[in-house]
Structure formats: structure tokens, C-alpha cells
Amino acid sequence: MPRPYPKEFREGALALVRQGDRPIREVAHELGIAESCLRRWMKQDQFDRRERDGGLTSAEREELRRLRSENARLKQEKEILRKAAAFFAREEIR
């Protein structure tokens, strides 16, 4: 799923918030993004920096996505092999 905002834009927005001289609401309004969006970015950034517990870092999220995809592919391959084995087992009986 493509991200609607470039990485550089997100990083710049986070830097503005981390400066601490303006509230998130004001920074979000100035950048033309939803406050909730900026808050989600801040929360993820805190996970990535290990400043906050209870969530996955971006790297962990990417690994989880990759592993889920690989798991789905392996399940599909297993099912194909199971069906092929059953087919060839029936052929040997004939």
C-alpha cells in the first residue's frame, strides 16, 4: 500500500513536533494534515526510537509483513504438493 506522504515530509513533520515549541495540533494544521495522522506518526516514531513500549518498530512491522507473506506462500505450496501427492498416489494404484 503506497504511503500518501513522502518519507522526507513525515520526517520533517516529526522534527517540527520534536522541537517542542508548538503543539501537534498547530503543526498538523500548518502542514495541512490531520492531527490524528501526525499523532500516529509520532507514536510510531517513539516505538522506532525505543522511547515507548507496547508496539512494534517499523522494522518489526516490515518483518512481520514479510513473514506473513512468506507463510501464506508456503501454505499454498504445501497444499499444491499435498494435492500432487494424492494425485500420483491414485495413479500408482491403477
Residue pairs with C-beta under 8 A, 6 or more apart in sequence:
3 10
5 33
9 31
10 41
13 27
13 28
13 31
13 33
13 38
13 41
14 41
14 42
14 45
16 22
16 27
16 31
17 24
17 27
17 38
17 42
24 35
24 38
24 39
24 42
25 35
27 38
28 34
28 35
28 37
28 38
29 35
31 38
43 52
43 55
44 55
44 58
46 52
47 55
47 56
47 57
47 58
48 57
48 58
48 59
50 57
56 64
